[in-house]
Amino acid sequence: MPTRTPSTARKTAFALTVLAGSLALLTTACTGQSSSGASDDASANTTINFWHAWSAPNEVKAVDALIAGFEKAHPNIHVKVVSNMTDDKINQALRSGGDQAPDVISSFTTNNVGKFCSSGALVDLNPFFKKSGVDPQTTFPKAMNEYTQFEGDRCSVPLLGDAYGLYYNKTAFKAAGITSPPKTWSEFETDAKKLTITQGDGYKQLGFMPDYHGWETTTEHYLGQFSPTYFDSKGKSQVAKDPAFEKAFTLQKQLVDQLGGYQKLERFRATLGDEWGPKHPFQTGQVAMQLDGEWRLGMALDAKPTFDIGVAPLPVPDDQAAQYGKGYITGTIAGIAATSKKQNAAWEFVKYISTDTDAVVNFSNAIHNVPSTLAALKSPKLTYDPRFKTFLDIAANPDSTTAPASVNGGVYLTTVQQLGYDYESGKATDLKAGLKQAAAQIDTDIAQAK
């Protein structure tokens, strides 16, 4: 069953800002390498250091099995592993270099790809791909191919992914007379209201928790269904110009108001269980629909709910009904340290873990995240609950979206999220003005980061 531990959760706005700040140090600490200047002999007997963030016993076991498969295929290259590494610790090691520093790193934070690339902390892998005859555009799903590069610098590769969809309580649907999951936003609103059962000043059952402080209901996850353009070709924010942003904020606020209003929803949310425990409100039946990633299925089933769980893509805006089936994509990345003196050997490892179909499939089966190559997504060797296929289809869908890389990491997403908090709560009432202010702040922050 797909599972996900708290250590791999998407970072909070505060964490994004801290990580972006720590990565900024790399700009002056690393000289970087923009092309393959590696001179080591990958056929010689050598040892490379691999630092990764996985920490749960089943995850560490899966990584060890992945490495064992590589070492069997490349008996001359040995991999020394350091696990449970945060981005901060990885950044420190990338700055210092040395024999004990990582040659290959893996990070859960795709929002920092732009900083990894622009600072030169990780090498551009384009020359390595070209030398190996591997085409990233035909190897990786579109969204994953996009979030692993910045301004033409492909300094990372996808290493399994996360796809976001809609979980729904089939038992509650039947009781409300709903025969199928909603496909458009208007259907979503109607179903959310039908599924909501009030009780006193609160709810016996809430159709959907729409506010941005909820579980995975961040602005970037919502916006994925609206296919927004965050930046123009010159890197300027389009938050105030692309109508997708205004539409997304407006519809979310409309849903908040229809389900009782921000204050009432927040009071109810304060009584609910946390995201990673067995008392998650979807798992307990207190919330009938949930925006979440592929890992939720396993966690929900482990909680032994009293209802049947359904999984579907998240609804799309009514005017994009033809694109139903898409979703927001993110995931884990891997890259080669610019300070590594064993980049050719490191590339053999990176190429194996990110493009070898069986390796990716076996890792996906063990970690229960979405495979990160098009071939692996179609592999008959994948083992999963039939409901998990929804996330495989979302990952392979060319209309699925992701948040683009930025020179200062996820700071721009924090700015958009803050506007969301202010608008849904009523602190900000002029949405157009708020979007213009957010766009100006994003452009200022990026200019200062360069």
C-alpha positions as CSV (number, residue, x, y, z in Angstrom):
1,M,0.0,0.0,0.0
2,P,1.3,3.5,-0.7
3,T,2.7,5.1,2.4
4,R,4.4,8.3,3.3
5,T,6.1,9.3,6.5
6,P,6.1,12.8,8.0
7,S,9.7,13.2,7.0
8,T,8.7,13.2,3.4
9,A,5.9,15.6,3.7
10,R,5.8,18.8,1.6
11,K,7.5,21.6,3.6
12,T,5.7,24.4,5.3
13,A,6.0,28.0,4.1
14,F,8.5,28.7,6.9
15,A,10.6,25.7,6.0
16,L,10.7,26.7,2.3
17,T,12.0,30.1,3.3
18,V,14.7,28.7,5.6
19,L,15.8,26.2,3.0
20,A,16.0,28.9,0.3
21,G,18.1,31.0,2.6
22,S,20.5,28.2,3.4
23,L,20.8,27.4,-0.3
24,A,21.7,31.1,-1.0
25,L,25.0,30.5,0.7
26,L,25.9,28.1,-2.1
27,T,25.9,30.9,-4.7
28,T,29.2,32.2,-3.2
29,A,30.5,28.9,-1.9
30,C,30.4,26.9,-5.1
31,T,32.1,27.7,-8.3
32,G,29.8,25.1,-10.0
33,Q,30.2,23.2,-13.3
34,S,27.9,23.7,-16.2
35,S,29.2,21.0,-18.4
36,S,30.6,17.5,-18.0
37,G,34.3,18.1,-17.2
38,A,34.5,14.8,-15.4
39,S,37.7,13.0,-15.9
40,D,37.5,10.0,-13.6
41,D,37.4,6.5,-15.0
42,A,34.0,5.0,-14.3
43,S,35.4,1.5,-15.1
44,A,38.0,1.7,-12.4
45,N,37.4,0.3,-8.9
46,T,36.0,3.2,-6.9
47,T,33.6,4.2,-4.1
48,I,31.1,7.0,-4.2
49,N,29.2,8.7,-1.4
50,F,25.4,8.8,-1.6
51,W,23.4,11.0,0.8
52,H,19.7,10.7,1.0
53,A,16.8,11.8,3.2
54,W,14.9,8.5,3.7
55,S,14.7,7.4,7.3
56,A,11.8,5.0,7.9
57,P,13.0,1.3,8.2
58,N,11.1,0.2,5.1
59,E,12.4,3.1,3.1
60,V,16.0,2.6,4.1
61,K,15.7,-1.1,3.2
62,A,14.3,-0.1,-0.2
63,V,17.2,2.2,-0.8
64,D,19.7,-0.5,0.2
65,A,18.0,-2.9,-2.3
66,L,18.3,-0.2,-5.0
67,I,22.0,0.2,-4.3
68,A,22.5,-3.6,-4.3
69,G,21.0,-3.8,-7.7
70,F,23.4,-1.1,-9.0
71,E,26.4,-2.7,-7.4
72,K,25.5,-6.0,-9.0
73,A,25.3,-4.3,-12.4
74,H,28.5,-2.2,-11.8
75,P,30.7,-4.4,-9.5
76,N,33.6,-1.9,-9.7
77,I,31.6,1.0,-8.2
78,H,30.8,0.8,-4.5
79,V,28.2,3.1,-2.9
80,K,28.7,4.4,0.6
81,V,25.4,5.5,2.1
82,V,24.5,8.3,4.5
83,S,20.7,8.3,5.3
84,N,18.3,10.6,7.0
85,M,20.0,13.7,5.7
86,T,18.1,17.0,5.6
87,D,18.7,19.6,2.9
88,D,20.5,21.8,5.4
89,K,23.0,19.1,6.2
90,I,23.4,18.2,2.5
91,N,24.0,21.9,1.7
92,Q,26.8,22.1,4.3
93,A,28.5,19.1,2.8
94,L,28.2,20.4,-0.7
95,R,29.8,23.6,0.4
96,S,32.7,21.9,2.2
97,G,33.5,19.1,-0.2
98,G,36.2,16.6,0.7
99,D,36.4,12.8,0.6
100,Q,33.5,12.3,3.0
101,A,31.2,14.7,1.2
102,P,28.4,13.4,-1.1
103,D,29.1,12.6,-4.7
104,V,25.4,12.0,-5.2
105,I,22.5,13.6,-3.2
106,S,18.8,13.0,-3.1
107,S,16.3,15.6,-1.8
108,F,12.6,15.7,-1.1
109,T,12.5,19.4,-1.9
110,T,11.8,19.9,-5.6
111,N,11.1,23.6,-4.8
112,N,14.9,24.1,-4.4
113,V,15.9,22.8,-7.9
114,G,16.2,26.4,-9.2
115,K,18.7,27.2,-6.4
116,F,20.6,23.9,-6.8
117,C,21.0,24.6,-10.5
118,S,21.7,28.4,-10.5
119,S,24.2,28.2,-7.6
120,G,26.3,25.5,-9.3
121,A,25.9,23.2,-6.2
122,L,24.9,20.3,-8.6
123,V,26.3,19.8,-12.0
124,D,24.3,20.1,-15.2
125,L,23.4,16.6,-16.3
126,N,22.6,17.5,-19.9
127,P,26.1,16.5,-21.2
128,F,25.9,13.2,-19.3
129,F,22.5,12.4,-20.8
130,K,23.7,13.3,-24.3
131,K,26.9,11.2,-23.8
132,S,24.7,8.2,-22.7
133,G,22.2,8.6,-25.5
134,V,19.3,9.1,-23.1
135,D,16.6,11.6,-24.0
136,P,15.0,13.0,-20.8
137,Q,12.0,14.3,-22.7
138,T,11.0,10.8,-23.8
139,T,12.2,9.2,-20.6
140,F,10.4,11.1,-17.9
141,P,6.8,12.3,-17.5
142,K,6.3,15.9,-18.7
143,A,5.9,17.5,-15.2
144,M,8.8,15.5,-13.7
145,N,11.0,16.5,-16.7
146,E,10.1,20.1,-16.0
147,Y,10.7,20.3,-12.2
148,T,14.2,18.8,-12.5
149,Q,15.7,21.7,-14.5
150,F,16.1,25.5,-14.4
151,E,16.7,27.8,-17.3
152,G,18.1,25.0,-19.4
153,D,20.3,23.6,-16.6
154,R,19.2,20.0,-15.8
155,C,21.0,19.7,-12.5
156,S,18.7,16.9,-11.2
157,V,16.7,13.8,-12.1
158,P,13.4,12.6,-10.8
159,L,13.6,9.7,-8.4
160,L,10.0,8.6,-7.8
161,G,7.2,11.1,-7.6
162,D,4.1,12.3,-5.8
163,A,0.8,12.8,-7.6
164,Y,-2.2,14.5,-6.0
165,G,-5.8,13.4,-6.5
166,L,-9.2,13.2,-4.7
167,Y,-10.0,10.6,-2.0
168,Y,-13.7,10.1,-1.3
169,N,-15.9,8.2,1.1
170,K,-18.0,5.9,-1.1
171,T,-20.3,5.1,1.8
172,A,-21.0,8.8,2.4
173,F,-21.5,9.3,-1.4
174,K,-24.1,6.5,-1.5
175,A,-26.0,8.0,1.5
176,A,-26.0,11.4,-0.2
177,G,-27.2,9.9,-3.5
178,I,-24.0,10.7,-5.4
179,T,-23.2,8.0,-7.9
180,S,-19.7,9.0,-9.1
181,P,-16.8,11.4,-8.1
182,P,-17.0,15.0,-9.3
183,K,-15.1,15.9,-12.5
184,T,-15.7,19.6,-12.7
185,W,-15.5,22.3,-10.0
186,S,-19.2,23.0,-10.1
187,E,-19.9,19.3,-9.5
188,F,-17.3,19.4,-6.7
189,E,-19.1,22.3,-5.0
190,T,-22.5,20.6,-5.3
191,D,-21.2,17.3,-3.9
192,A,-19.3,19.0,-1.1
193,K,-22.5,20.7,0.1
194,K,-24.6,17.5,-0.2
195,L,-22.0,15.7,1.9
196,T,-21.9,18.3,4.6
197,I,-24.0,17.4,7.7
198,T,-24.1,20.2,10.3
199,Q,-24.3,19.5,14.0
200,G,-24.8,22.4,16.4
201,D,-22.2,25.0,15.6
202,G,-20.0,22.5,13.8
203,Y,-20.3,19.5,11.6
204,K,-21.1,15.9,12.0
205,Q,-19.6,15.4,8.5
206,L,-17.9,18.0,6.4
207,G,-18.0,17.4,2.6
208,F,-14.5,18.8,2.1
209,M,-12.1,20.9,4.1
210,P,-11.3,23.7,1.6
211,D,-9.1,26.1,3.6
212,Y,-5.5,26.6,2.9
213,H,-4.5,25.6,6.4
214,G,-6.0,22.1,5.8
215,W,-4.3,18.8,4.9
216,E,-2.5,19.2,1.6
217,T,-5.0,21.9,0.4
218,T,-2.2,24.4,-0.4
219,T,-2.5,27.0,-3.0
220,E,0.0,25.3,-5.3
221,H,-1.9,22.0,-5.1
222,Y,-5.2,23.7,-6.0
223,L,-3.6,25.8,-8.7
224,G,-2.3,22.6,-10.4
225,Q,-5.9,22.0,-11.6
226,F,-6.0,25.4,-13.2
227,S,-2.8,25.1,-15.2
228,P,-1.4,28.5,-14.3
229,T,1.6,30.2,-15.8
230,Y,3.7,31.5,-12.8
231,F,6.4,33.3,-14.9
232,D,6.7,34.7,-18.4
233,S,9.7,34.0,-20.7
234,K,11.7,36.8,-18.9
235,G,11.1,35.3,-15.5
236,K,8.5,37.9,-14.4
237,S,5.6,36.9,-12.2
238,Q,2.3,36.3,-14.0
239,V,0.3,36.0,-10.8
240,A,-1.6,39.2,-11.5
241,K,-1.9,38.6,-15.3
242,D,-2.8,35.0,-15.8
243,P,-6.6,34.7,-15.0
244,A,-6.0,31.2,-13.7
245,F,-4.9,32.6,-10.4
246,E,-7.9,34.9,-9.9
247,K,-10.2,32.1,-10.8
248,A,-8.6,29.6,-8.4
249,F,-8.6,32.0,-5.5
250,T,-12.2,33.0,-6.3
251,L,-13.6,29.5,-6.5
252,Q,-11.8,28.3,-3.4
253,K,-13.1,31.3,-1.4
254,Q,-16.6,30.6,-2.8
255,L,-16.4,27.0,-1.5
256,V,-15.2,28.2,1.9
257,D,-18.2,30.5,2.2
258,Q,-20.7,27.9,1.0
259,L,-19.5,25.3,3.5
260,G,-20.0,27.6,6.5
261,G,-17.3,30.3,6.3
262,Y,-13.7,30.5,7.3
263,Q,-14.2,30.9,11.1
264,K,-16.6,28.0,11.4
265,L,-14.3,25.8,9.3
266,E,-11.3,26.8,11.3
267,R,-13.1,26.0,14.6
268,F,-13.9,22.5,13.3
269,R,-10.4,22.0,11.9
270,A,-9.0,22.7,15.3
271,T,-10.8,19.7,16.7
272,L,-9.6,17.2,14.1
273,G,-6.6,14.8,14.1
274,D,-3.3,15.6,12.5
275,E,-2.2,14.7,9.0
276,W,0.1,11.8,9.8
277,G,-1.8,10.1,12.6
278,P,-4.6,7.5,12.6
279,K,-7.1,10.2,13.4
280,H,-6.7,12.0,10.1
281,P,-10.3,13.4,9.5
282,F,-10.7,11.6,6.2
283,Q,-9.8,8.3,7.8
284,T,-12.2,8.8,10.6
285,G,-15.1,9.8,8.3
286,Q,-15.3,13.4,9.6
287,V,-14.4,14.7,6.2
288,A,-15.9,13.0,3.2
289,M,-13.5,14.2,0.4
290,Q,-9.8,14.8,0.7
291,L,-7.2,16.3,-1.6
292,D,-4.1,14.2,-1.0
293,G,-1.1,12.3,-2.5
294,E,-0.7,8.7,-3.4
295,W,0.7,7.8,0.0
296,R,-2.7,8.5,1.7
297,L,-4.2,5.3,0.4
298,G,-2.0,3.0,2.4
299,M,-2.2,5.2,5.5
300,A,-6.0,5.3,5.3
301,L,-6.3,1.5,4.8
302,D,-3.9,1.0,7.8
303,A,-6.3,3.0,9.9
304,K,-9.0,0.4,9.1
305,P,-11.8,2.9,8.2
306,T,-15.5,1.9,8.5
307,F,-16.2,2.9,4.9
308,D,-15.1,2.1,1.4
309,I,-12.4,4.4,0.0
310,G,-12.6,5.7,-3.6
311,V,-9.8,7.5,-5.5
312,A,-10.2,9.8,-8.5
313,P,-8.4,12.7,-10.1
314,L,-9.1,16.1,-8.5
315,P,-11.9,18.0,-10.3
316,V,-10.9,20.7,-12.9
317,P,-12.5,24.1,-13.7
318,D,-15.6,23.8,-15.8
319,D,-14.0,25.4,-18.8
320,Q,-11.2,22.8,-18.7
321,A,-13.5,19.7,-18.4
322,A,-11.6,18.1,-21.4
323,Q,-8.5,18.0,-19.2
324,Y,-10.1,16.0,-16.4
325,G,-7.5,13.4,-15.2
326,K,-4.7,15.8,-14.7
327,G,-3.2,16.7,-11.3
328,Y,-0.3,18.3,-9.4
329,I,3.0,16.5,-9.5
330,T,6.1,16.7,-7.4
331,G,8.6,14.3,-6.0
332,T,12.1,13.3,-5.0
333,I,15.1,14.5,-7.0
334,A,18.7,13.3,-7.2
335,G,21.9,15.0,-8.5
336,I,25.6,15.0,-8.7
337,A,27.7,17.3,-6.5
338,A,29.8,19.9,-8.3
339,T,32.6,19.2,-5.8
340,S,32.7,15.5,-6.6
341,K,35.9,14.2,-8.2
342,K,34.1,11.0,-9.3
343,Q,31.4,12.5,-11.5
344,N,31.5,9.8,-14.2
345,A,31.1,7.0,-11.6
346,A,28.4,9.1,-9.9
347,W,26.6,9.5,-13.3
348,E,26.5,5.7,-13.7
349,F,24.7,5.5,-10.4
350,V,22.3,8.4,-11.1
351,K,21.5,7.0,-14.5
352,Y,20.7,3.6,-13.1
353,I,18.5,4.7,-10.2
354,S,16.6,7.2,-12.4
355,T,16.3,5.5,-15.8
356,D,16.7,1.7,-15.4
357,T,13.1,0.5,-15.7
358,D,13.3,-2.5,-13.4
359,A,15.2,-0.5,-10.8
360,V,12.6,2.3,-10.8
361,V,9.8,-0.2,-10.7
362,N,11.3,-2.2,-7.8
363,F,11.9,1.0,-5.9
364,S,8.4,2.2,-6.5
365,N,7.0,-1.2,-5.3
366,A,9.0,-0.9,-2.1
367,I,8.4,2.8,-1.3
368,H,4.9,3.0,-2.8
369,N,5.5,6.3,-4.6
370,V,4.8,7.0,-8.2
371,P,7.4,5.7,-10.7
372,S,9.3,8.5,-12.4
373,T,9.8,7.2,-16.0
374,L,7.2,6.6,-18.6
375,A,8.4,3.1,-19.2
376,A,8.1,2.2,-15.4
377,L,4.6,3.7,-15.3
378,K,3.5,1.1,-17.9
379,S,5.5,-1.8,-16.5
380,P,3.6,-5.1,-15.8
381,K,6.0,-5.6,-12.9
382,L,4.4,-2.8,-10.9
383,T,2.4,-4.2,-7.9
384,Y,-0.3,-2.0,-6.4
385,D,-3.9,-1.7,-5.2
386,P,-6.1,-1.1,-8.2
387,R,-7.0,2.3,-6.9
388,F,-3.3,3.4,-7.1
389,K,-3.6,3.4,-10.9
390,T,-5.3,6.7,-10.6
391,F,-2.0,8.3,-9.5
392,L,-0.1,6.4,-12.2
393,D,-2.4,7.9,-14.8
394,I,-2.2,11.4,-13.3
395,A,1.6,11.2,-13.4
396,A,1.6,10.1,-17.1
397,N,-0.9,12.7,-18.1
398,P,0.7,15.4,-20.2
399,D,-1.7,18.0,-18.8
400,S,-0.5,17.5,-15.3
401,T,1.4,20.4,-13.8
402,T,4.0,21.3,-11.3
403,A,5.4,24.4,-9.7
404,P,8.3,25.8,-11.8
405,A,11.8,26.1,-10.5
406,S,12.9,29.6,-9.3
407,V,16.3,31.1,-8.4
408,N,15.2,31.6,-4.8
409,G,13.6,28.2,-4.4
410,G,10.0,28.2,-3.1
411,V,9.8,31.7,-1.8
412,Y,7.4,32.7,-4.5
413,L,5.1,29.9,-3.5
414,T,5.2,31.2,0.1
415,T,4.1,34.6,-1.2
416,V,1.1,33.1,-3.1
417,Q,0.2,31.0,-0.1
418,Q,0.2,34.0,2.2
419,L,-2.2,35.8,-0.1
420,G,-4.4,32.7,0.1
421,Y,-4.5,32.9,3.8
422,D,-5.4,36.5,3.8
423,Y,-8.1,36.2,1.2
424,E,-9.9,33.2,2.5
425,S,-10.0,34.7,6.0
426,G,-11.3,38.1,4.9
427,K,-8.1,39.9,5.9
428,A,-7.7,40.8,2.2
429,T,-10.8,41.7,0.3
430,D,-9.5,43.2,-3.0
431,L,-8.2,40.1,-4.8
432,K,-6.9,41.9,-7.9
433,A,-4.9,44.3,-5.7
434,G,-3.6,41.4,-3.7
435,L,-2.5,39.5,-6.8
436,K,-0.7,42.7,-8.0
437,Q,1.0,43.1,-4.7
438,A,2.0,39.4,-4.6
439,A,3.5,39.6,-8.2
440,A,5.5,42.7,-7.2
441,Q,6.8,41.0,-4.1
442,I,7.8,37.9,-6.1
443,D,9.7,39.9,-8.7
444,T,11.5,41.9,-6.0
445,D,12.5,38.7,-4.1
446,I,13.8,37.1,-7.3
447,A,15.8,40.2,-8.3
448,Q,17.4,40.3,-4.8
449,A,18.3,36.6,-5.0
450,K,20.2,37.0,-8.3
